């Protein structure tokens, strides 16, 4: 009833130290505490209670310790149920997720108009969250990982494995190779304004192997608010003779613009950063035609492209 009557419903959901994080055994607490500043006299009783609580929670017989990796990538079932219930009575819903890595949102994300990823923002996180919700701060964060639609789109994971061997296919590289569309691509992030990229140019389309590729482009704030975006440079090798990722991030730069303002952004990519590893000969820069892709995330349909060659 309250959610239906509210102008906006804000749900802050996610994980705690019981779901993910680094487990610290009780016998390691004394050593860990050496890294913290000594508590003030006022803080000392609180610190002592916290220490006792942590030791007690970590010493329950036959109990799984808190922390470690999450067993599932979705929110808790009760969290998803709450989202659907609130979205059923109020169309203006903001879901803020707290966690340390990708969260699968397929069971509910089409039912809400706004999703924010808080990560673990620390003691001032609530203030920062409020500033974004109220428009005091224009969001400009970009995802450091891909958010898949299904757990099957990621490498196989066994939480109980003592050892396991993986190849180099993971993250956005794996999803793009497999043709799996993500929920939110690597490097993705929204803003209260909009941006346009134009006029991509290269200083030298045939850089030397010991040289540096330098590119420049114009970035324009086409919206009504001051804001920032991150210009992301990806490189692909369409006709590579070896197995390589469809494209990889090689450079990025943040730029902040006033409404209507245009800035020229330049970025450098050392040619040696384009190398791949061969067991026999080590790091090798392949002679080939390369494609530079510059956009606001890894799957940006408006990305600019240019070709260059390594001889």
Buried (B, 14 or more C-beta within 10 A) or exposed (E): EEBEEBEEBBBBBBBEBEBBBEEBEBEEEEEEEEEEEEBEEEEEEEBEEEBEEBEEBBEEEEEEBBBEEBEEBBBEEEBBEBBEEBBEBBEBBBBBBBBBEBBBBEBBBEBBEEBBBBBBEEEEBEEBBEBBBEEEBBBBBBBEBBBBBEBEBBEEEEEEEEEEEEEEBEBBBBBBEEEBEBBBBBBBBBBBBBBEBEEBBBBEBEBEEEBBBBBBBBBBBEBEBBBBBBBBBBBBBEEBEEEBBBBBBBBBBEBEBEEEEEBEBEBBBBBEBBBBEEEEEEEEBBEBBBBBBBBBBBBBEEBBEBEBEBE
